[in-house]
Amino acid sequence: MKTVLFCLLLTLSSIATAKEGLTVDVKLSPAGSFQIVSEKINGMIVKVDGTYLAKDIKIPVKPFSTDIDLRDKHVKEKLESKTFPYIQVKAAKASSGKGKARLVVRKVEKLIDFDYSELPGNQLKINFKLSLKDFKFEDFSYMGITVEDEIKVEAQLGYTERAATKPTKAKK
């Protein structure tokens, strides 16, 4: 009984502490990897009749962290964070575990596909892959270590539910 209670409390505490944020998995060649992490995402997702909608979500580049100061500096330089302080999701629409979004990185705008799953506490876990070449990144290397072209992105965001509006009948 104590074990069941402990597991229940552990599960509830993990639900209560679910955080919004972003994690980018980056692989290196010839070997290695690192993560870019941020807990700052500005914007809102709305769920209407089972469809998730979002527009103008901004992810500030300044708080990106890799746990190594020099690498943080290089990432922010490659993202041109002084000129482009945000990565932006202009519009997104999703249902049944799949979605599409317009992503803007350094003035380069691309339509991306993503998968999502619902988490407790009105949270979504969103996953997608990006090609750095699609966003015009070149020569992402330092001292013979090169960033591989494909990166994996996972984001967790909250959403609010909204009732669908019913169309009004025109008066004659």
N, C-alpha and C positions, 0 to 999 in steps of 0.2 A: 504494500500500500504506500509506504514511504517513497519507493522508487517511482511509482506512478505519479504521485503528487509532485516529486522533484522534477520529473520530465514535463509535466504540465506547466509548472512554474517557469522552467527554462524556456519552453515554447512561447509562453505568454510574454516573457521578458524580451525575447528576440523579436516578437511582433511589435511590442511597444517601442523598441529602439530602432525600428527600421528607418534608415536614413535615405534621403534623396542624395544622389551623387552620380558620379561618372568614373568608370575605370576603363582605361585603354591598354590593351595588351599589345606590346611591341616586341617582335622577335628580331634578333640581331644575327648578322652573318659575319664571321663563320660560326659563331656560337653565342648563346646567351639570350637574355630577354630582360625586359623591365616593364613596369606599369606606370602609367600617368594617372594620377588620382585627383579628383576634385569633389568637394562636397557642396559646391555652389552651382546651382542651376536656377535661372530666373524664368518664370513663365508658368503656365497652367495648362493642364489637360482636362477636358470636359468629356464626360460620358453621356451620350444621348441615345436612347433606344439601342443600347448594345454597341454603339460605334463610338470610338475615341477620337476626339478632334483636338488639335492644338495649332496655335499660330504664334509666331514671334517669341519662341523660346530662345533665350540667350544664355550661353555658357561662357562666363568670363575666363579668359586665358590666364590672367595674373595668378589665381590661386592654384594652378596646375603644379603638382608635385610628383617627383620621381624618387625622392629621398636622397638625391645627390645634387648639391647646389650647382655644380658645373653643368650637369646634364639638364637641370631645370632651365638654366640660362640658354643652353643650345636649343631646347625645345621651343622656348618662347621666342628666340630669334628666328627660327625656321617658320613659326606661325606668324611672324611679324606683329607681335602683340602690341607694339607701340602704335602702329598704324591701324591694326584690326584687333581691338581689345576683346572681341567676342567671336565665338563660333555660333552661328544662328540656325535654328530650325524655323524656316519661314512658315511652313504649313505641314501638317501631318494628319493622316486619316488612317484608322485601323479598325479591324473587326475580325473575329474568329481566329485570333492568334497571329495575324499578318497585317502589315501596313506599308504605307509609302510616305516618304517625307521629302521636302525640299531642304537640303542642307547647304549652307553657305560657309565656306572656309576661305579667307583671304580673297574675297570677291568672286571666287569660283563657286558656282551654284550647280548642284547635281541632284537628280531625283534618286533616292536610295530606297531599297526594300529593307524591311526589318521584321523580326519576330518579336512577340511579346507574350508575357504570361502575367496573370493577375496574382497579386500577393495580398495577404490579409492587410487590413487597415487602409483600404483604397489606395493601394500602391501598384504600380506597373513595373515589371522588369523587362527592359527593352534590349535586344541584342542585334547587332549587325556587323558586317565586315566592310572595310573600305580599302580601296587601292589608293595609295599616296599619289601615284601618277595621275589618277583621275582629277586630283586637286592641284596639279602642277607642281608637286614637290620633286625636286631633283637633288642628287648628291647629298643625301642625308647620311653622312658618315663622319667619323672622327677617329684619327689615328689607326686607320685600317679596319675599323669595325663599322659595318654598314647596317642601316635599318632596312629590314625586308619590306617589300612593297605593301603586303597585306597586313592590316591591323584589325584587331577585334575590339569592338566597343560594347560595353554594357552600361546601361544607365538605369537608375531607379528613380521614378518620379511619382508623386501623388496625383490623384485625380479627384474631381468632384462630379457628382451625378446631377444631371439636370433633366427635368421632364421635357419631352418634346412639345413644341408649340403646335397647336392645332390651327390649320388655316381657317380664317374667318370667311363667311359667305358674303359675297358682294350684295349690297342692297340694290333693289330694282326701283 
